[in-house]
């Protein structure tokens, strides 16, 4: 019996496709900005159960650190959620 290579390859591709798990969006870790100046910002990032320090160096227009009167630019959250990222930034923190 003669086996055609293209049929064998098609079977492997089909089998691999059936075994693949469906793609889903990942939860993003967002920085909690704690302080800022015209040239830098510092904050923390929770990745799983580990807190990581974050520092941005460069020009800023403003830095929001989440005070009660700050504007929440992340509302509505829909524009920040996609097939890749399942969660929008949680608060008002922003570096511009």
Biopython code that builds the backbone (N, CA, C, O; Angstrom):
import numpy as np
from Bio.PDB.StructureBuilder import StructureBuilder

atoms = [
    (1, "UNK", "N", (0.835, -1.172, 0.000)),
    (1, "UNK", "CA", (0.000, 0.000, 0.000)),
    (1, "UNK", "C", (0.881, 1.237, 0.000)),
    (1, "UNK", "O", (1.866, 1.309, 0.734)),
    (2, "UNK", "N", (0.526, 2.192, -0.815)),
    (2, "UNK", "CA", (1.313, 3.414, -0.943)),
    (2, "UNK", "C", (0.670, 4.514, -0.100)),
    (2, "UNK", "O", (-0.529, 4.765, -0.225)),
    (3, "UNK", "N", (1.455, 5.173, 0.760)),
    (3, "UNK", "CA", (0.960, 6.271, 1.601)),
    (3, "UNK", "C", (1.474, 7.568, 1.019)),
    (3, "UNK", "O", (2.673, 7.718, 0.783)),
    (4, "UNK", "N", (0.597, 8.480, 0.794)),
    (4, "UNK", "CA", (0.988, 9.778, 0.255)),
    (4, "UNK", "C", (1.431, 10.680, 1.400)),
    (4, "UNK", "O", (0.716, 10.812, 2.393)),
    (5, "UNK", "N", (2.610, 11.305, 1.273)),
    (5, "UNK", "CA", (3.122, 12.155, 2.351)),
    (5, "UNK", "C", (2.157, 13.259, 2.754)),
    (5, "UNK", "O", (2.052, 13.578, 3.939)),
    (6, "UNK", "N", (1.452, 13.847, 1.800)),
    (6, "UNK", "CA", (0.554, 14.946, 2.150)),
    (6, "UNK", "C", (-0.589, 14.464, 3.044)),
    (6, "UNK", "O", (-1.045, 15.210, 3.911)),
    (7, "UNK", "N", (-1.050, 13.246, 2.850)),
    (7, "UNK", "CA", (-2.099, 12.718, 3.708)),
    (7, "UNK", "C", (-1.568, 12.443, 5.112)),
    (7, "UNK", "O", (-2.275, 12.668, 6.095)),
    (8, "UNK", "N", (-0.344, 11.965, 5.214)),
    (8, "UNK", "CA", (0.256, 11.713, 6.529)),
    (8, "UNK", "C", (0.431, 13.013, 7.285)),
    (8, "UNK", "O", (0.128, 13.082, 8.476)),
    (9, "UNK", "N", (0.916, 14.045, 6.612)),
    (9, "UNK", "CA", (1.108, 15.347, 7.254)),
    (9, "UNK", "C", (-0.238, 15.918, 7.688)),
    (9, "UNK", "O", (-0.356, 16.466, 8.783)),
    (10, "UNK", "N", (-1.244, 15.793, 6.842)),
    (10, "UNK", "CA", (-2.567, 16.306, 7.195)),
    (10, "UNK", "C", (-3.099, 15.602, 8.433)),
    (10, "UNK", "O", (-3.723, 16.243, 9.278)),
    (11, "UNK", "N", (-2.871, 14.302, 8.561)),
    (11, "UNK", "CA", (-3.317, 13.569, 9.744)),
    (11, "UNK", "C", (-2.632, 14.041, 11.003)),
    (11, "UNK", "O", (-3.268, 14.159, 12.050)),
    (12, "UNK", "N", (-1.359, 14.311, 10.917)),
    (12, "UNK", "CA", (-0.609, 14.804, 12.079)),
    (12, "UNK", "C", (-1.105, 16.185, 12.478)),
    (12, "UNK", "O", (-1.292, 16.461, 13.663)),
    (13, "UNK", "N", (-1.320, 17.058, 11.490)),
    (13, "UNK", "CA", (-1.797, 18.411, 11.791)),
    (13, "UNK", "C", (-3.191, 18.337, 12.407)),
    (13, "UNK", "O", (-3.460, 19.026, 13.391)),
    (14, "UNK", "N", (-4.073, 17.526, 11.857)),
    (14, "UNK", "CA", (-5.407, 17.380, 12.404)),
    (14, "UNK", "C", (-5.358, 16.837, 13.827)),
    (14, "UNK", "O", (-6.074, 17.336, 14.695)),
    (15, "UNK", "N", (-4.542, 15.843, 14.080)),
    (15, "UNK", "CA", (-4.401, 15.272, 15.414)),
    (15, "UNK", "C", (-3.875, 16.292, 16.411)),
    (15, "UNK", "O", (-4.344, 16.351, 17.548)),
    (16, "UNK", "N", (-2.904, 17.095, 15.991)),
    (16, "UNK", "CA", (-2.353, 18.117, 16.877)),
    (16, "UNK", "C", (-3.402, 19.173, 17.192)),
    (16, "UNK", "O", (-3.473, 19.666, 18.318)),
    (17, "UNK", "N", (-4.213, 19.519, 16.203)),
    (17, "UNK", "CA", (-5.260, 20.511, 16.417)),
    (17, "UNK", "C", (-6.302, 20.029, 17.401)),
    (17, "UNK", "O", (-6.800, 20.815, 18.207)),
    (18, "UNK", "N", (-6.642, 18.758, 17.352)),
    (18, "UNK", "CA", (-7.628, 18.211, 18.279)),
    (18, "UNK", "C", (-7.093, 18.133, 19.697)),
    (18, "UNK", "O", (-7.861, 18.220, 20.655)),
    (19, "UNK", "N", (-5.789, 17.969, 19.840)),
    (19, "UNK", "CA", (-5.181, 17.847, 21.158)),
    (19, "UNK", "C", (-4.895, 19.201, 21.800)),
    (19, "UNK", "O", (-4.646, 19.269, 23.003)),
    (20, "UNK", "N", (-4.926, 20.274, 21.020)),
    (20, "UNK", "CA", (-4.588, 21.602, 21.545)),
    (20, "UNK", "C", (-5.678, 22.084, 22.494)),
    (20, "UNK", "O", (-6.857, 21.785, 22.309)),
    (21, "UNK", "N", (-5.266, 22.833, 23.513)),
    (21, "UNK", "CA", (-6.227, 23.413, 24.440)),
    (21, "UNK", "C", (-6.659, 24.775, 23.913)),
    (21, "UNK", "O", (-5.880, 25.442, 23.233)),
    (22, "UNK", "N", (-7.866, 25.198, 24.207)),
    (22, "UNK", "CA", (-8.318, 26.493, 23.722)),
    (22, "UNK", "C", (-7.535, 27.626, 24.378)),
    (22, "UNK", "O", (-7.138, 27.532, 25.539)),
    (23, "UNK", "N", (-7.318, 28.702, 23.613)),
    (23, "UNK", "CA", (-6.589, 29.861, 24.126)),
    (23, "UNK", "C", (-7.494, 30.653, 25.058)),
    (23, "UNK", "O", (-8.706, 30.716, 24.855)),
    (24, "UNK", "N", (-6.898, 31.255, 26.083)),
    (24, "UNK", "CA", (-7.668, 32.106, 26.977)),
    (24, "UNK", "C", (-6.811, 33.294, 27.387)),
    (24, "UNK", "O", (-5.583, 33.242, 27.326)),
    (25, "UNK", "N", (-7.467, 34.348, 27.799)),
    (25, "UNK", "CA", (-6.770, 35.560, 28.194)),
    (25, "UNK", "C", (-6.075, 35.366, 29.537)),
    (25, "UNK", "O", (-6.565, 34.650, 30.410)),
    (26, "UNK", "N", (-4.937, 36.011, 29.682)),
    (26, "UNK", "CA", (-4.168, 35.942, 30.924)),
    (26, "UNK", "C", (-4.509, 37.130, 31.813)),
    (26, "UNK", "O", (-4.919, 38.183, 31.323)),
    (27, "UNK", "N", (-4.341, 36.961, 33.109)),
    (27, "UNK", "CA", (-4.523, 38.052, 34.058)),
    (27, "UNK", "C", (-3.241, 38.866, 34.074)),
    (27, "UNK", "O", (-2.160, 38.323, 34.299)),
    (28, "UNK", "N", (-3.356, 40.166, 33.837)),
    (28, "UNK", "CA", (-2.193, 41.056, 33.826)),
    (28, "UNK", "C", (-1.919, 41.563, 35.241)),
    (28, "UNK", "O", (-2.841, 41.727, 36.041)),
    (29, "UNK", "N", (-0.647, 41.806, 35.538)),
    (29, "UNK", "CA", (-0.264, 42.436, 36.796)),
    (29, "UNK", "C", (-0.078, 43.922, 36.520)),
    (29, "UNK", "O", (0.652, 44.291, 35.600)),
    (30, "UNK", "N", (-0.722, 44.772, 37.294)),
    (30, "UNK", "CA", (-0.666, 46.216, 37.089)),
    (30, "UNK", "C", (0.108, 46.868, 38.233)),
    (30, "UNK", "O", (0.004, 46.438, 39.382)),
    (31, "UNK", "N", (0.882, 47.903, 37.918)),
    (31, "UNK", "CA", (1.687, 48.599, 38.921)),
    (31, "UNK", "C", (0.825, 49.484, 39.803)),
    (31, "UNK", "O", (-0.051, 50.199, 39.317)),
    (32, "UNK", "N", (1.078, 49.431, 41.096)),
    (32, "UNK", "CA", (0.488, 50.353, 42.068)),
    (32, "UNK", "C", (1.508, 51.473, 42.239)),
    (32, "UNK", "O", (2.488, 51.318, 42.967)),
    (33, "UNK", "N", (1.277, 52.605, 41.565)),
    (33, "UNK", "CA", (2.228, 53.713, 41.638)),
    (33, "UNK", "C", (2.114, 54.379, 42.997)),
    (33, "UNK", "O", (1.017, 54.740, 43.424)),
    (34, "UNK", "N", (3.251, 54.547, 43.685)),
    (34, "UNK", "CA", (3.271, 55.059, 45.056)),
    (34, "UNK", "C", (3.755, 56.498, 45.160)),
    (34, "UNK", "O", (3.334, 57.230, 46.055)),
    (35, "UNK", "N", (4.644, 56.913, 44.242)),
    (35, "UNK", "CA", (5.141, 58.293, 44.257)),
    (35, "UNK", "C", (5.648, 58.655, 42.877)),
    (35, "UNK", "O", (5.950, 57.788, 42.058)),
    (36, "UNK", "N", (5.736, 59.971, 42.632)),
    (36, "UNK", "CA", (6.217, 60.402, 41.329)),
    (36, "UNK", "C", (6.721, 61.825, 41.350)),
    (36, "UNK", "O", (6.452, 62.585, 42.280)),
    (37, "UNK", "N", (7.454, 62.173, 40.314)),
    (37, "UNK", "CA", (8.003, 63.508, 40.143)),
    (37, "UNK", "C", (8.013, 63.808, 38.642)),
    (37, "UNK", "O", (7.602, 62.957, 37.854)),
    (38, "UNK", "N", (8.465, 64.977, 38.228)),
    (38, "UNK", "CA", (8.534, 65.264, 36.792)),
    (38, "UNK", "C", (9.515, 64.368, 36.017)),
    (38, "UNK", "O", (9.496, 64.358, 34.787)),
    (39, "UNK", "N", (10.364, 63.623, 36.720)),
    (39, "UNK", "CA", (11.358, 62.799, 36.020)),
    (39, "UNK", "C", (11.350, 61.325, 36.405)),
    (39, "UNK", "O", (12.173, 60.562, 35.898)),
    (40, "UNK", "N", (10.430, 60.892, 37.302)),
    (40, "UNK", "CA", (10.433, 59.481, 37.692)),
    (40, "UNK", "C", (9.149, 59.111, 38.429)),
    (40, "UNK", "O", (8.370, 59.976, 38.830)),
    (41, "UNK", "N", (8.950, 57.815, 38.594)),
    (41, "UNK", "CA", (7.843, 57.295, 39.391)),
    (41, "UNK", "C", (8.284, 55.970, 39.993)),
    (41, "UNK", "O", (9.059, 55.232, 39.385)),
    (42, "UNK", "N", (7.791, 55.672, 41.183)),
    (42, "UNK", "CA", (8.096, 54.395, 41.826)),
    (42, "UNK", "C", (6.794, 53.758, 42.291)),
    (42, "UNK", "O", (5.818, 54.441, 42.603)),
    (43, "UNK", "N", (6.810, 52.440, 42.327)),
    (43, "UNK", "CA", (5.624, 51.727, 42.754)),
    (43, "UNK", "C", (5.945, 50.282, 43.039)),
    (43, "UNK", "O", (7.108, 49.902, 43.168)),
    (44, "UNK", "N", (4.897, 49.474, 43.135)),
    (44, "UNK", "CA", (5.069, 48.048, 43.378)),
    (44, "UNK", "C", (4.120, 47.280, 42.474)),
    (44, "UNK", "O", (3.095, 47.795, 42.026)),
    (45, "UNK", "N", (4.489, 46.051, 42.224)),
    (45, "UNK", "CA", (3.750, 45.179, 41.324)),
    (45, "UNK", "C", (3.608, 43.834, 42.010)),
    (45, "UNK", "O", (4.606, 43.246, 42.427)),
    (46, "UNK", "N", (2.392, 43.339, 42.133)),
    (46, "UNK", "CA", (2.160, 42.037, 42.743)),
    (46, "UNK", "C", (2.054, 41.005, 41.627)),
    (46, "UNK", "O", (1.123, 41.054, 40.822)),
    (47, "UNK", "N", (2.993, 40.078, 41.574)),
    (47, "UNK", "CA", (3.010, 39.009, 40.584)),
    (47, "UNK", "C", (2.812, 37.703, 41.340)),
    (47, "UNK", "O", (3.723, 37.218, 42.011)),
    (48, "UNK", "N", (1.612, 37.138, 41.226)),
    (48, "UNK", "CA", (1.285, 35.975, 42.052)),
    (48, "UNK", "C", (1.249, 36.423, 43.497)),
    (48, "UNK", "O", (0.418, 37.254, 43.864)),
    (49, "UNK", "N", (2.132, 35.890, 44.323)),
    (49, "UNK", "CA", (2.221, 36.307, 45.722)),
    (49, "UNK", "C", (3.518, 37.068, 46.004)),
    (49, "UNK", "O", (3.867, 37.292, 47.163)),
    (50, "UNK", "N", (4.232, 37.465, 44.950)),
    (50, "UNK", "CA", (5.504, 38.165, 45.100)),
    (50, "UNK", "C", (5.347, 39.643, 44.748)),
    (50, "UNK", "O", (4.826, 39.978, 43.684)),
    (51, "UNK", "N", (5.798, 40.528, 45.644)),
    (51, "UNK", "CA", (5.790, 41.960, 45.384)),
    (51, "UNK", "C", (7.121, 42.364, 44.773)),
    (51, "UNK", "O", (8.184, 42.038, 45.299)),
    (52, "UNK", "N", (7.050, 43.081, 43.651)),
    (52, "UNK", "CA", (8.245, 43.508, 42.932)),
    (52, "UNK", "C", (8.256, 45.035, 42.896)),
    (52, "UNK", "O", (7.239, 45.650, 42.573)),
    (53, "UNK", "N", (9.396, 45.657, 43.225)),
    (53, "UNK", "CA", (9.538, 47.100, 43.136)),
    (53, "UNK", "C", (9.645, 47.537, 41.686)),
    (53, "UNK", "O", (10.295, 46.872, 40.879)),
    (54, "UNK", "N", (9.006, 48.662, 41.352)),
    (54, "UNK", "CA", (9.011, 49.189, 39.988)),
    (54, "UNK", "C", (9.491, 50.627, 40.031)),
    (54, "UNK", "O", (9.049, 51.414, 40.868)),
    (55, "UNK", "N", (10.402, 50.971, 39.118)),
    (55, "UNK", "CA", (10.870, 52.346, 38.986)),
    (55, "UNK", "C", (10.822, 52.750, 37.534)),
    (55, "UNK", "O", (11.315, 52.029, 36.666)),
    (56, "UNK", "N", (10.224, 53.911, 37.261)),
    (56, "UNK", "CA", (10.220, 54.489, 35.919)),
    (56, "UNK", "C", (11.081, 55.730, 35.959)),
    (56, "UNK", "O", (10.919, 56.568, 36.846)),
    (57, "UNK", "N", (11.999, 55.863, 35.009)),
    (57, "UNK", "CA", (12.833, 57.062, 34.901)),
    (57, "UNK", "C", (12.619, 57.662, 33.522)),
    (57, "UNK", "O", (12.763, 56.982, 32.506)),
    (58, "UNK", "N", (12.279, 58.927, 33.496)),
    (58, "UNK", "CA", (12.025, 59.627, 32.247)),
    (58, "UNK", "C", (11.037, 60.743, 32.508)),
    (58, "UNK", "O", (10.520, 60.878, 33.617)),
    (59, "UNK", "N", (10.777, 61.537, 31.499)),
    (59, "UNK", "CA", (9.863, 62.659, 31.707)),
    (59, "UNK", "C", (8.429, 62.183, 31.974)),
    (59, "UNK", "O", (7.976, 61.199, 31.389)),
    (60, "UNK", "N", (7.734, 62.879, 32.845)),
    (60, "UNK", "CA", (6.320, 62.598, 33.107)),
    (60, "UNK", "C", (5.535, 63.904, 32.993)),
    (60, "UNK", "O", (6.052, 64.977, 33.303)),
    (61, "UNK", "N", (4.297, 63.803, 32.552)),
    (61, "UNK", "CA", (3.396, 64.948, 32.578)),
    (61, "UNK", "C", (2.733, 65.026, 33.945)),
    (61, "UNK", "O", (2.579, 66.106, 34.516)),
    (62, "UNK", "N", (2.341, 63.862, 34.462)),
    (62, "UNK", "CA", (1.816, 63.772, 35.820)),
    (62, "UNK", "C", (1.850, 62.323, 36.267)),
    (62, "UNK", "O", (1.925, 61.403, 35.453)),
    (63, "UNK", "N", (1.794, 62.137, 37.593)),
    (63, "UNK", "CA", (1.744, 60.796, 38.184)),
    (63, "UNK", "C", (0.595, 60.790, 39.174)),
    (63, "UNK", "O", (0.555, 61.617, 40.085)),
    (64, "UNK", "N", (-0.343, 59.861, 39.005)),
    (64, "UNK", "CA", (-1.440, 59.671, 39.955)),
    (64, "UNK", "C", (-1.123, 58.451, 40.791)),
    (64, "UNK", "O", (-0.769, 57.401, 40.255)),
    (65, "UNK", "N", (-1.248, 58.581, 42.104)),
    (65, "UNK", "CA", (-0.918, 57.473, 42.998)),
    (65, "UNK", "C", (-2.138, 56.874, 43.690)),
    (65, "UNK", "O", (-1.988, 56.116, 44.649)),
    (66, "UNK", "N", (-3.325, 57.195, 43.229)),
    (66, "UNK", "CA", (-4.516, 56.552, 43.785)),
    (66, "UNK", "C", (-5.173, 57.253, 44.944)),
    (66, "UNK", "O", (-5.869, 56.611, 45.731)),
    (67, "UNK", "N", (-4.977, 58.550, 45.077)),
    (67, "UNK", "CA", (-5.661, 59.293, 46.136)),
    (67, "UNK", "C", (-7.162, 59.277, 45.855)),
    (67, "UNK", "O", (-7.577, 59.105, 44.709)),
    (68, "UNK", "N", (-7.966, 59.455, 46.885)),
    (68, "UNK", "CA", (-9.412, 59.370, 46.763)),
    (68, "UNK", "C", (-10.025, 60.274, 45.716)),
    (68, "UNK", "O", (-11.048, 59.916, 45.132)),
    (69, "UNK", "N", (-9.446, 61.421, 45.457)),
    (69, "UNK", "CA", (-10.021, 62.372, 44.502)),
    (69, "UNK", "C", (-9.468, 62.209, 43.080)),
    (69, "UNK", "O", (-9.861, 62.957, 42.185)),
    (70, "UNK", "N", (-8.570, 61.251, 42.858)),
    (70, "UNK", "CA", (-7.986, 61.052, 41.531)),
    (70, "UNK", "C", (-9.028, 60.522, 40.548)),
    (70, "UNK", "O", (-9.942, 59.791, 40.929)),
    (71, "UNK", "N", (-8.878, 60.898, 39.289)),
    (71, "UNK", "CA", (-9.764, 60.428, 38.223)),
    (71, "UNK", "C", (-9.397, 59.008, 37.839)),
    (71, "UNK", "O", (-8.218, 58.699, 37.661)),
    (72, "UNK", "N", (-10.393, 58.137, 37.708)),
    (72, "UNK", "CA", (-10.144, 56.772, 37.268)),
    (72, "UNK", "C", (-10.307, 56.727, 35.751)),
    (72, "UNK", "O", (-11.423, 56.645, 35.238)),
    (73, "UNK", "N", (-9.177, 56.783, 35.040)),
    (73, "UNK", "CA", (-9.175, 56.780, 33.582)),
    (73, "UNK", "C", (-9.463, 55.393, 33.007)),
    (73, "UNK", "O", (-9.638, 55.266, 31.795)),
    (74, "UNK", "N", (-9.517, 54.373, 33.822)),
    (74, "UNK", "CA", (-9.697, 52.994, 33.361)),
    (74, "UNK", "C", (-11.167, 52.572, 33.324)),
    (74, "UNK", "O", (-11.460, 51.392, 33.134)),
    (75, "UNK", "N", (-12.098, 53.520, 33.503)),
    (75, "UNK", "CA", (-13.527, 53.212, 33.460)),
    (75, "UNK", "C", (-14.095, 53.814, 32.180)),
    (75, "UNK", "O", (-13.863, 54.997, 31.929)),
    (76, "UNK", "N", (-14.807, 53.084, 31.380)),
    (76, "UNK", "CA", (-15.134, 51.674, 31.552)),
    (76, "UNK", "C", (-13.936, 50.783, 31.256)),
    (76, "UNK", "O", (-13.021, 51.182, 30.535)),
    (77, "UNK", "N", (-13.944, 49.593, 31.805)),
    (77, "UNK", "CA", (-12.793, 48.698, 31.662)),
    (77, "UNK", "C", (-12.735, 47.992, 30.317)),
    (77, "UNK", "O", (-11.686, 47.461, 29.953)),
    (78, "UNK", "N", (-13.828, 47.970, 29.571)),
    (78, "UNK", "CA", (-13.901, 47.212, 28.309)),
    (78, "UNK", "C", (-12.763, 47.507, 27.322)),
    (78, "UNK", "O", (-12.255, 46.561, 26.721)),
    (79, "UNK", "N", (-12.334, 48.753, 27.118)),
    (79, "UNK", "CA", (-11.262, 48.969, 26.130)),
    (79, "UNK", "C", (-9.919, 48.341, 26.516)),
    (79, "UNK", "O", (-9.049, 48.180, 25.660)),
    (80, "UNK", "N", (-9.741, 47.988, 27.781)),
    (80, "UNK", "CA", (-8.459, 47.467, 28.255)),
    (80, "UNK", "C", (-8.449, 45.948, 28.356)),
    (80, "UNK", "O", (-7.421, 45.355, 28.682)),
    (81, "UNK", "N", (-9.579, 45.319, 28.080)),
    (81, "UNK", "CA", (-9.708, 43.865, 28.152)),
    (81, "UNK", "C", (-9.750, 43.318, 26.735)),
    (81, "UNK", "O", (-10.380, 43.903, 25.853)),
    (82, "UNK", "N", (-9.069, 42.181, 26.518)),
    (82, "UNK", "CA", (-9.018, 41.599, 25.175)),
    (82, "UNK", "C", (-8.887, 40.088, 25.284)),
    (82, "UNK", "O", (-8.977, 39.520, 26.372)),
    (83, "UNK", "N", (-8.674, 39.452, 24.155)),
    (83, "UNK", "CA", (-8.420, 38.025, 24.147)),
    (83, "UNK", "C", (-7.084, 37.683, 24.770)),
    (83, "UNK", "O", (-6.832, 36.523, 25.095)),
    (84, "UNK", "N", (-6.220, 38.679, 24.942)),
    (84, "UNK", "CA", (-4.899, 38.474, 25.526)),
    (84, "UNK", "C", (-4.878, 38.814, 27.013)),
    (84, "UNK", "O", (-4.226, 38.123, 27.797)),
    (85, "UNK", "N", (-5.587, 39.874, 27.406)),
    (85, "UNK", "CA", (-5.586, 40.343, 28.793)),
    (85, "UNK", "C", (-7.019, 40.333, 29.309)),
    (85, "UNK", "O", (-7.912, 40.908, 28.686)),
    (86, "UNK", "N", (-7.240, 39.676, 30.451)),
    (86, "UNK", "CA", (-8.610, 39.515, 30.961)),
    (86, "UNK", "C", (-9.013, 40.531, 32.024)),
    (86, "UNK", "O", (-10.160, 40.523, 32.472)),
    (87, "UNK", "N", (-8.103, 41.400, 32.435)),
    (87, "UNK", "CA", (-8.444, 42.357, 33.491)),
    (87, "UNK", "C", (-7.863, 43.737, 33.195)),
    (87, "UNK", "O", (-6.732, 43.865, 32.728)),
    (88, "UNK", "N", (-8.654, 44.754, 33.474)),
    (88, "UNK", "CA", (-8.218, 46.137, 33.293)),
    (88, "UNK", "C", (-7.456, 46.594, 34.534)),
    (88, "UNK", "O", (-7.511, 45.927, 35.567)),
    (89, "UNK", "N", (-6.739, 47.733, 34.449)),
    (89, "UNK", "CA", (-6.098, 48.262, 35.653)),
    (89, "UNK", "C", (-7.152, 48.478, 36.748)),
    (89, "UNK", "O", (-8.258, 48.930, 36.455)),
    (90, "UNK", "N", (-6.817, 48.159, 38.008)),
    (90, "UNK", "CA", (-7.818, 48.163, 39.065)),
    (90, "UNK", "C", (-8.123, 49.514, 39.701)),
    (90, "UNK", "O", (-9.132, 49.635, 40.395)),
    (91, "UNK", "N", (-7.308, 50.516, 39.497)),
    (91, "UNK", "CA", (-7.515, 51.759, 40.226)),
    (91, "UNK", "C", (-7.202, 52.987, 39.404)),
    (91, "UNK", "O", (-7.243, 52.967, 38.174)),
    (92, "UNK", "N", (-6.895, 54.033, 40.096)),
    (92, "UNK", "CA", (-6.685, 55.334, 39.436)),
    (92, "UNK", "C", (-5.224, 55.624, 39.133)),
    (92, "UNK", "O", (-4.915, 56.671, 38.563)),
    (93, "UNK", "N", (-4.318, 54.723, 39.501)),
    (93, "UNK", "CA", (-2.899, 54.973, 39.315)),
    (93, "UNK", "C", (-2.545, 55.087, 37.832)),
    (93, "UNK", "O", (-2.992, 54.288, 37.009)),
    (94, "UNK", "N", (-1.727, 56.105, 37.506)),
    (94, "UNK", "CA", (-1.318, 56.306, 36.120)),
    (94, "UNK", "C", (-0.059, 57.161, 36.072)),
    (94, "UNK", "O", (0.133, 58.049, 36.903)),
    (95, "UNK", "N", (0.781, 56.889, 35.107)),
    (95, "UNK", "CA", (1.925, 57.741, 34.806)),
    (95, "UNK", "C", (1.727, 58.209, 33.367)),
    (95, "UNK", "O", (1.573, 57.402, 32.450)),
    (96, "UNK", "N", (1.736, 59.525, 33.189)),
    (96, "UNK", "CA", (1.555, 60.085, 31.847)),
    (96, "UNK", "C", (2.775, 60.901, 31.472)),
    (96, "UNK", "O", (2.830, 61.463, 30.379)),
]
sb = StructureBuilder()
sb.init_structure("model")
sb.init_model(0)
sb.init_chain("A")
sb.init_seg("    ")
for serial, (resi, resn, name, xyz) in enumerate(atoms, 1):
    if name == "N":
        sb.init_residue(resn, " ", resi, " ")
    sb.init_atom(name, np.array(xyz, "f"), 0.0, 1.0, " ", f" {name:<3s}", serial, name[0])
structure = sb.get_structure()
